[in-house]
Amino acid sequence: MERVLVVQEDRALADALLRELRRRGYAAVSVGTGAAALSSYRSADLVLLDLELSDIDGLEICRAVRDAGPTPVIAFTDRDTELDRVLALQAGADDCVIKSCGPRELIARIEAVLRRAYPGQTVAQTISLGPLHLDERTREVRLHDRTVEVTGKEFDLLFTLAASPTAAVSRKDLMSRVWGINWAQSSRTLDTHVSSLRGKLGAGGWIITVRGVGYRIGRG
């Protein structure tokens, strides 16, 4: 599950982007300042960066991310001008998208940049573990051929565990990947979602507690 960091001051726009990205199967989180972006981009597979930030110039952030490593950046701007696109690309952006573009175009551009950034790397769109099936694109969970109704966060949590079927995933990593926050800030949230998932799956054996570490996927 690719992790997308949305850097956007407009809360309403950020929330809309997060909903669309998560609906398409991405583990998306957002920050509202350039300073927060510089402290968190290293955990992302792609950064969707608003160039019009009030604390740090977006082009400066672009250059900092590019200088630090290969993490792809898609610049997000209000202005559809050649100069803006040229400046963004010169600063290290992999693409430049205007904010008025439709969600399908945005997702297509994200997928194209990810393909170029991680050639040959594929991400499973479906996971099957015996009678348990997860479809990343439709975000559907099926168990013994029946649909299990789960929330968005419950799906993200279950998919994250199922994507590493032989390994335990730490509580810290789960909170970071699914909620985008430090686990210590809200560790009870994780426990609540695990409990809910166990109830919906009808057996505690699907999510195994690994003491002192976190959780791993089971076999029911």
PASEBA-1860 file (N, C-alpha, C; in nm, 3 decimals):
! residues 220
1> MERVLVVQ> 0.084/-0.119/0.000/0.000/0.000/0.000/0.088/0.125/0.000 ~ 0.088/0.199/-0.109/0.173/0.317/-0.119/0.125/0.426/-0.023 ~ 0.224/0.494/0.036/0.195/0.600/0.133/0.212/0.735/0.065 ~ 0.105/0.815/0.066/0.106/0.947/0.003/0.093/1.053/0.112 ~ 0.184/1.148/0.112/0.178/1.262/0.204/0.120/1.380/0.129 ~ 0.008/1.432/0.176/-0.055/1.549/0.117/-0.015/1.671/0.199 ~ 0.050/1.768/0.135/0.090/1.891/0.202/-0.002/2.001/0.153 ~ -0.098/2.038/0.236/-0.203/2.128/0.192/-0.259/2.206/0.312
9> EDRALADA> -0.257/2.340/0.302/-0.308/2.424/0.411/-0.460/2.426/0.417 ~ -0.525/2.420/0.303/-0.671/2.424/0.297/-0.726/2.292/0.352 ~ -0.787/2.298/0.471/-0.832/2.177/0.537/-0.939/2.103/0.456 ~ -1.031/2.178/0.397/-1.138/2.115/0.320/-1.081/2.042/0.198 ~ -0.987/2.106/0.129/-0.926/2.044/0.012/-0.842/1.923/0.053 ~ -0.770/1.937/0.163/-0.689/1.825/0.212/-0.777/1.705/0.245 ~ -0.890/1.730/0.312/-0.980/1.620/0.347/-1.038/1.553/0.222 ~ -1.071/1.633/0.122/-1.124/1.578/-0.002/-1.019/1.490/-0.072
17> LLRELRRR> -0.895/1.537/-0.073/-0.788/1.459/-0.134/-0.764/1.329/-0.057 ~ -0.767/1.337/0.075/-0.746/1.217/0.156/-0.855/1.114/0.130 ~ -0.979/1.159/0.122/-1.090/1.066/0.097/-1.073/0.996/-0.038 ~ -1.035/1.072/-0.139/-1.019/1.014/-0.273/-0.902/0.917/-0.277 ~ -0.791/0.955/-0.217/-0.673/0.870/-0.218/-0.698/0.740/-0.141 ~ -0.761/0.752/-0.026/-0.789/0.632/0.054/-0.890/0.543/-0.016 ~ -0.986/0.604/-0.084/-1.084/0.525/-0.158/-1.017/0.445/-0.268 ~ -0.908/0.501/-0.323/-0.835/0.432/-0.431/-0.729/0.335/-0.377
25> GYAAVSVG> -0.723/0.322/-0.245/-0.633/0.223/-0.187/-0.500/0.273/-0.137 ~ -0.480/0.405/-0.132/-0.355/0.459/-0.082/-0.363/0.485/0.068 ~ -0.250/0.472/0.135/-0.240/0.509/0.276/-0.201/0.657/0.280 ~ -0.300/0.744/0.286/-0.276/0.888/0.272/-0.289/0.959/0.406 ~ -0.197/1.051/0.431/-0.202/1.138/0.548/-0.175/1.280/0.500 ~ -0.206/1.378/0.583/-0.185/1.516/0.541/-0.121/1.598/0.652 ~ -0.050/1.702/0.611/0.004/1.804/0.701/-0.030/1.940/0.641 ~ -0.035/2.042/0.726/-0.079/2.172/0.679/0.027/2.278/0.667
33> TGAAALSS> 0.153/2.243/0.695/0.261/2.342/0.687/0.383/2.282/0.618 ~ 0.468/2.372/0.570/0.592/2.327/0.510/0.685/2.265/0.612 ~ 0.686/2.320/0.733/0.772/2.266/0.838/0.734/2.123/0.870 ~ 0.605/2.096/0.878/0.558/1.960/0.905/0.593/1.867/0.790 ~ 0.586/1.919/0.668/0.622/1.837/0.551/0.768/1.795/0.557 ~ 0.856/1.887/0.594/0.999/1.858/0.599/1.033/1.756/0.708 ~ 0.949/1.747/0.810/0.976/1.654/0.919/0.911/1.517/0.898 ~ 0.825/1.505/0.795/0.751/1.379/0.780/0.759/1.315/0.642
41> YRSADLVL> 0.818/1.382/0.543/0.814/1.328/0.407/0.893/1.199/0.390 ~ 0.989/1.173/0.479/1.074/1.054/0.463/0.997/0.924/0.480 ~ 0.881/0.930/0.544/0.801/0.808/0.560/0.701/0.788/0.447 ~ 0.704/0.877/0.346/0.609/0.868/0.236/0.673/0.808/0.111 ~ 0.589/0.744/0.030/0.634/0.695/-0.100/0.619/0.802/-0.207 ~ 0.533/0.900/-0.182/0.512/1.011/-0.275/0.458/1.130/-0.197 ~ 0.500/1.250/-0.237/0.454/1.374/-0.173/0.372/1.454/-0.273 ~ 0.250/1.488/-0.234/0.164/1.577/-0.313/0.172/1.713/-0.245
49> LDLELSDI> 0.246/1.805/-0.306/0.290/1.927/-0.239/0.224/2.052/-0.296 ~ 0.151/2.124/-0.210/0.096/2.253/-0.247/0.211/2.354/-0.250 ~ 0.228/2.421/-0.362/0.338/2.518/-0.372/0.308/2.649/-0.301 ~ 0.180/2.676/-0.276/0.141/2.803/-0.214/0.122/2.786/-0.063 ~ 0.231/2.766/0.010/0.227/2.753/0.155/0.267/2.885/0.219 ~ 0.217/2.910/0.339/0.242/3.040/0.402/0.370/3.044/0.484 ~ 0.420/2.927/0.529/0.538/2.933/0.617/0.670/2.912/0.541 ~ 0.671/2.820/0.445/0.792/2.793/0.366/0.753/2.784/0.220
57> DGLEICRA> 0.833/2.842/0.135/0.804/2.838/-0.009/0.803/2.693/-0.057 ~ 0.700/2.658/-0.135/0.687/2.521/-0.182/0.804/2.475/-0.267 ~ 0.860/2.565/-0.345/0.975/2.528/-0.428/1.096/2.493/-0.342 ~ 1.109/2.561/-0.228/1.219/2.530/-0.136/1.201/2.389/-0.078 ~ 1.078/2.354/-0.045/1.051/2.219/0.006/1.081/2.116/-0.102 ~ 1.042/2.148/-0.223/1.067/2.059/-0.337/1.216/2.029/-0.350 ~ 1.296/2.134/-0.344/1.440/2.118/-0.357/1.496/2.037/-0.241 ~ 1.444/2.059/-0.119/1.494/1.987/-0.002/1.464/1.838/-0.012
65> VRDAGPTP> 1.343/1.804/-0.057/1.306/1.663/-0.073/1.392/1.597/-0.180 ~ 1.411/1.668/-0.291/1.491/1.611/-0.400/1.637/1.595/-0.359 ~ 1.692/1.692/-0.287/1.832/1.682/-0.244/1.853/1.567/-0.147 ~ 1.747/1.534/-0.070/1.761/1.431/0.033/1.751/1.290/-0.022 ~ 1.690/1.272/-0.139/1.675/1.137/-0.190/1.576/1.129/-0.305 ~ 1.533/1.007/-0.339/1.451/0.987/-0.459/1.300/0.996/-0.439 ~ 1.253/1.034/-0.320/1.109/1.039/-0.297/1.041/1.128/-0.402 ~ 0.948/1.074/-0.481/0.884/1.154/-0.586/0.792/1.261/-0.529
73> VIAFTDRD> 0.786/1.373/-0.600/0.704/1.487/-0.560/0.616/1.530/-0.677 ~ 0.488/1.547/-0.649/0.398/1.609/-0.746/0.358/1.745/-0.690 ~ 0.394/1.851/-0.762/0.360/1.986/-0.720/0.213/2.014/-0.752 ~ 0.149/2.084/-0.661/0.007/2.114/-0.669/-0.006/2.266/-0.666 ~ -0.063/2.326/-0.770/-0.064/2.472/-0.777/-0.197/2.527/-0.827 ~ -0.225/2.652/-0.786/-0.347/2.720/-0.833/-0.330/2.771/-0.976 ~ -0.206/2.802/-1.014/-0.180/2.872/-1.140/-0.137/2.775/-1.249 ~ -0.207/2.778/-1.360/-0.175/2.692/-1.474/-0.095/2.772/-1.575
81> TELDRVLA> 0.031/2.799/-1.540/0.117/2.875/-1.630/0.244/2.795/-1.660 ~ 0.302/2.823/-1.774/0.426/2.754/-1.811/0.537/2.782/-1.710 ~ 0.545/2.908/-1.662/0.650/2.944/-1.568/0.639/2.862/-1.440 ~ 0.516/2.847/-1.387/0.498/2.768/-1.264/0.541/2.623/-1.285 ~ 0.504/2.567/-1.399/0.542/2.428/-1.426/0.693/2.414/-1.439 ~ 0.756/2.508/-1.511/0.901/2.503/-1.530/0.973/2.516/-1.396 ~ 0.930/2.610/-1.312/0.994/2.631/-1.182/0.981/2.507/-1.094 ~ 0.861/2.446/-1.096/0.839/2.327/-1.015/0.929/2.212/-1.061
89> LQAGADDC> 0.937/2.192/-1.193/1.020/2.084/-1.245/1.168/2.111/-1.220 ~ 1.209/2.236/-1.233/1.349/2.270/-1.207/1.385/2.251/-1.060 ~ 1.285/2.268/-0.971/1.309/2.251/-0.828/1.312/2.104/-0.788 ~ 1.279/2.014/-0.882/1.288/1.872/-0.854/1.157/1.797/-0.855 ~ 1.045/1.866/-0.884/0.917/1.798/-0.889/0.914/1.699/-1.006 ~ 0.845/1.587/-0.987/0.831/1.489/-1.093/0.715/1.521/-1.186 ~ 0.622/1.602/-1.136/0.507/1.644/-1.215/0.450/1.768/-1.150 ~ 0.366/1.840/-1.225/0.302/1.961/-1.172/0.156/1.958/-1.215
97> VIKSCGPR> 0.066/1.966/-1.118/-0.077/1.951/-1.143/-0.151/2.074/-1.089 ~ -0.249/2.123/-1.165/-0.329/2.234/-1.114/-0.439/2.179/-1.023 ~ -0.478/2.258/-0.923/-0.572/2.210/-0.823/-0.711/2.185/-0.878 ~ -0.741/2.244/-0.993/-0.874/2.227/-1.051/-0.887/2.098/-1.132 ~ -0.779/2.020/-1.142/-0.787/1.897/-1.221/-0.880/1.798/-1.151 ~ -0.941/1.712/-1.229/-1.034/1.615/-1.173/-0.963/1.503/-1.099 ~ -1.035/1.431/-1.013/-0.974/1.325/-0.933/-0.916/1.213/-1.017 ~ -0.980/1.180/-1.130/-0.928/1.071/-1.213/-0.793/1.108/-1.274
105> ELIARIEA> -0.780/1.235/-1.317/-0.652/1.278/-1.373/-0.545/1.278/-1.264 ~ -0.581/1.326/-1.146/-0.483/1.331/-1.037/-0.434/1.190/-1.002 ~ -0.526/1.095/-0.988/-0.487/0.959/-0.954/-0.402/0.899/-1.066 ~ -0.438/0.927/-1.192/-0.359/0.875/-1.304/-0.217/0.930/-1.300 ~ -0.203/1.057/-1.267/-0.069/1.117/-1.259/0.011/1.057/-1.143 ~ -0.055/1.035/-1.030/0.012/0.973/-0.916/0.061/0.834/-0.953 ~ -0.025/0.756/-1.018/0.013/0.621/-1.058/0.129/0.622/-1.157 ~ 0.127/0.718/-1.249/0.235/0.728/-1.348/0.368/0.762/-1.282
113> VLRRAYPG> 0.364/0.856/-1.188/0.488/0.895/-1.119/0.540/0.779/-1.034 ~ 0.451/0.707/-0.967/0.494/0.594/-0.886/0.556/0.484/-0.973 ~ 0.499/0.461/-1.091/0.556/0.360/-1.181/0.697/0.398/-1.223 ~ 0.717/0.526/-1.251/0.851/0.571/-1.291/0.948/0.567/-1.173 ~ 0.899/0.602/-1.056/0.986/0.610/-0.939/1.026/0.472/-0.886 ~ 0.936/0.375/-0.902/0.962/0.240/-0.850/0.941/0.138/-0.961 ~ 1.026/0.141/-1.063/1.009/0.049/-1.177/1.019/-0.096/-1.136 ~ 0.927/-0.176/-1.191/0.930/-0.319/-1.162/0.866/-0.355/-1.030
121> QTVAQTIS> 0.832/-0.256/-0.949/0.771/-0.284/-0.819/0.620/-0.281/-0.832 ~ 0.556/-0.386/-0.792/0.411/-0.391/-0.797/0.354/-0.405/-0.658 ~ 0.237/-0.353/-0.641/0.168/-0.361/-0.513/0.043/-0.445/-0.532 ~ 0.027/-0.545/-0.450/-0.087/-0.635/-0.465/-0.218/-0.558/-0.452 ~ -0.305/-0.581/-0.548/-0.437/-0.518/-0.541/-0.536/-0.606/-0.467 ~ -0.508/-0.734/-0.461/-0.591/-0.826/-0.385/-0.502/-0.916/-0.301 ~ -0.552/-0.953/-0.185/-0.481/-1.044/-0.096/-0.579/-1.153/-0.056 ~ -0.538/-1.277/-0.069/-0.621/-1.389/-0.028/-0.546/-1.473/0.073
129> LGPLHLDE> -0.607/-1.492/0.188/-0.551/-1.576/0.294/-0.658/-1.678/0.331 ~ -0.656/-1.792/0.262/-0.762/-1.890/0.283/-0.897/-1.832/0.243 ~ -0.993/-1.831/0.334/-1.126/-1.780/0.301/-1.139/-1.628/0.309 ~ -1.030/-1.562/0.350/-1.032/-1.416/0.366/-0.974/-1.350/0.242 ~ -1.050/-1.260/0.180/-1.007/-1.191/0.058/-1.022/-1.040/0.076 ~ -0.917/-0.966/0.042/-0.918/-0.820/0.050/-0.888/-0.763/-0.087 ~ -0.971/-0.672/-0.133/-0.952/-0.604/-0.261/-0.915/-0.459/-0.233 ~ -0.791/-0.425/-0.264/-0.741/-0.291/-0.231/-0.812/-0.181/-0.309
137> RTREVRLH> -0.847/-0.207/-0.434/-0.907/-0.103/-0.516/-1.052/-0.075/-0.477 ~ -1.128/-0.181/-0.453/-1.268/-0.161/-0.414/-1.283/-0.148/-0.263 ~ -1.174/-0.180/-0.191/-1.171/-0.175/-0.045/-1.280/-0.264/0.014 ~ -1.290/-0.382/-0.044/-1.389/-0.479/0.000/-1.321/-0.594/0.073 ~ -1.385/-0.638/0.182/-1.339/-0.754/0.257/-1.444/-0.863/0.245 ~ -1.400/-0.983/0.206/-1.491/-1.097/0.196/-1.435/-1.213/0.277 ~ -1.521/-1.278/0.352/-1.484/-1.391/0.434/-1.585/-1.502/0.411 ~ -1.536/-1.618/0.364/-1.625/-1.729/0.330/-1.734/-1.683/0.232
145> DRTVEVTG> -1.691/-1.603/0.133/-1.780/-1.554/0.026/-1.891/-1.461/0.074 ~ -1.876/-1.405/0.191/-1.970/-1.301/0.235/-1.894/-1.172/0.258 ~ -1.960/-1.060/0.229/-1.897/-0.930/0.248/-1.897/-0.892/0.396 ~ -1.782/-0.848/0.441/-1.769/-0.799/0.579/-1.763/-0.646/0.573 ~ -1.860/-0.581/0.635/-1.863/-0.435/0.633/-1.760/-0.379/0.731 ~ -1.665/-0.304/0.678/-1.561/-0.245/0.762/-1.550/-0.097/0.730 ~ -1.498/-0.022/0.825/-1.473/0.119/0.803/-1.344/0.136/0.723 ~ -1.318/0.258/0.678/-1.196/0.284/0.603/-1.071/0.252/0.682
153> KEFDLLFT> -1.067/0.292/0.807/-0.950/0.266/0.890/-0.935/0.118/0.921 ~ -1.048/0.050/0.941/-1.042/-0.094/0.965/-0.985/-0.167/0.844 ~ -1.026/-0.124/0.724/-0.970/-0.186/0.603/-0.821/-0.161/0.595 ~ -0.779/-0.036/0.617/-0.636/-0.002/0.610/-0.556/-0.086/0.709 ~ -0.609/-0.101/0.829/-0.540/-0.179/0.932/-0.529/-0.326/0.892 ~ -0.640/-0.384/0.847/-0.640/-0.525/0.809/-0.551/-0.548/0.687 ~ -0.555/-0.458/0.589/-0.474/-0.473/0.468/-0.326/-0.461/0.502 ~ -0.291/-0.369/0.591/-0.151/-0.352/0.631/-0.098/-0.479/0.694
161> LAASPTAA> -0.177/-0.542/0.780/-0.135/-0.668/0.842/-0.128/-0.780/0.739 ~ -0.230/-0.789/0.652/-0.235/-0.897/0.555/-0.125/-0.885/0.450 ~ -0.077/-0.763/0.425/0.029/-0.743/0.326/0.164/-0.797/0.374 ~ 0.174/-0.823/0.505/0.296/-0.883/0.561/0.257/-1.009/0.638 ~ 0.215/-1.113/0.566/0.153/-1.229/0.631/0.244/-1.310/0.722 ~ 0.375/-1.293/0.708/0.466/-1.373/0.791/0.534/-1.291/0.899 ~ 0.498/-1.163/0.911/0.568/-1.075/1.004/0.472/-1.006/1.099 ~ 0.523/-0.975/1.216/0.449/-0.892/1.310/0.475/-0.746/1.275
169> VSRKDLMS> 0.371/-0.665/1.283/0.384/-0.522/1.255/0.372/-0.449/1.388 ~ 0.468/-0.363/1.416/0.469/-0.296/1.546/0.353/-0.199/1.559 ~ 0.316/-0.171/1.682/0.209/-0.075/1.709/0.245/0.061/1.650 ~ 0.372/0.099/1.664/0.416/0.229/1.612/0.398/0.237/1.462 ~ 0.437/0.131/1.391/0.424/0.130/1.245/0.278/0.132/1.203 ~ 0.193/0.058/1.274/0.051/0.057/1.240/-0.011/0.195/1.258 ~ 0.022/0.262/1.367/-0.035/0.395/1.390/0.017/0.493/1.285 ~ 0.143/0.478/1.247/0.200/0.568/1.147/0.140/0.545/1.009
177> RVWGINWA> 0.127/0.417/0.969/0.078/0.385/0.834/-0.071/0.411/0.819 ~ -0.148/0.379/0.922/-0.294/0.386/0.910/-0.347/0.523/0.951 ~ -0.289/0.579/1.059/-0.342/0.707/1.108/-0.247/0.825/1.085 ~ -0.121/0.797/1.053/-0.027/0.905/1.027/0.013/0.981/1.151 ~ 0.004/0.916/1.268/0.040/0.983/1.393/0.128/0.892/1.476 ~ 0.192/0.951/1.577/0.273/0.874/1.670/0.182/0.785/1.753 ~ 0.216/0.658/1.762/0.126/0.563/1.829/0.103/0.598/1.974 ~ 0.202/0.659/2.039/0.187/0.690/2.181/0.078/0.793/2.206
185> QSSRTLDT> 0.046/0.872/2.102/-0.056/0.975/2.119/-0.195/0.916/2.131 ~ -0.217/0.801/2.070/-0.351/0.746/2.067/-0.349/0.596/2.049 ~ -0.274/0.526/2.135/-0.260/0.382/2.118/-0.391/0.309/2.142 ~ -0.481/0.365/2.223/-0.609/0.300/2.247/-0.694/0.294/2.120 ~ -0.672/0.388/2.029/-0.743/0.385/1.901/-0.713/0.256/1.827 ~ -0.589/0.214/1.827/-0.549/0.091/1.760/-0.618/-0.029/1.824 ~ -0.616/-0.035/1.955/-0.679/-0.147/2.025/-0.828/-0.154/1.996 ~ -0.893/-0.038/1.990/-1.037/-0.034/1.963/-1.067/-0.088/1.824
193> HVSSLRGK> -0.987/-0.050/1.725/-1.009/-0.096/1.589/-0.980/-0.246/1.575 ~ -0.877/-0.294/1.644/-0.847/-0.438/1.641/-0.963/-0.517/1.700 ~ -1.015/-0.469/1.813/-1.128/-0.536/1.878/-1.250/-0.540/1.786 ~ -1.276/-0.427/1.719/-1.391/-0.420/1.628/-1.374/-0.517/1.511 ~ -1.253/-0.521/1.454/-1.227/-0.611/1.342/-1.244/-0.757/1.383 ~ -1.192/-0.791/1.499/-1.206/-0.928/1.547/-1.353/-0.967/1.558 ~ -1.434/-0.875/1.608/-1.576/-0.903/1.619/-1.642/-0.922/1.483 ~ -1.604/-0.839/1.385/-1.665/-0.848/1.253/-1.619/-0.972/1.177
201> LGAGGWII> -1.494/-1.014/1.202/-1.444/-1.133/1.135/-1.490/-1.262/1.203 ~ -1.543/-1.246/1.323/-1.603/-1.360/1.391/-1.507/-1.455/1.458 ~ -1.380/-1.419/1.460/-1.281/-1.504/1.526/-1.157/-1.423/1.559 ~ -1.108/-1.440/1.681/-0.989/-1.366/1.723/-0.863/-1.411/1.654 ~ -0.869/-1.529/1.586/-0.750/-1.583/1.523/-0.703/-1.510/1.399 ~ -0.785/-1.419/1.346/-0.742/-1.347/1.226/-0.641/-1.238/1.259 ~ -0.646/-1.182/1.379/-0.549/-1.080/1.419/-0.486/-1.127/1.550 ~ -0.358/-1.159/1.544/-0.287/-1.217/1.657/-0.207/-1.107/1.728
209> TVRGVGYR> -0.220/-1.102/1.859/-0.140/-1.009/1.938/-0.001/-1.067/1.959 ~ 0.100/-0.990/1.926/0.239/-1.028/1.951/0.289/-0.942/2.066 ~ 0.298/-0.999/2.182/0.330/-0.923/2.302/0.463/-0.849/2.289 ~ 0.458/-0.723/2.330/0.577/-0.640/2.325/0.611/-0.586/2.188 ~ 0.532/-0.624/2.086/0.560/-0.578/1.949/0.438/-0.509/1.890 ~ 0.335/-0.589/1.860/0.216/-0.533/1.797/0.121/-0.643/1.757 ~ 0.094/-0.655/1.626/0.000/-0.755/1.578/0.053/-0.818/1.449 ~ -0.003/-0.936/1.420/0.022/-0.999/1.290/-0.107/-1.064/1.243
217> IGRG> -0.114/-1.087/1.113/-0.233/-1.152/1.059/-0.228/-1.301/1.093 ~ -0.345/-1.360/1.118/-0.353/-1.502/1.148/-0.425/-1.577/1.037 ~ -0.476/-1.692/1.069/-0.547/-1.773/0.971/-0.686/-1.810/1.019 ~ -0.741/-1.727/1.107/-0.878/-1.749/1.151/-0.890/-1.855/1.258
END
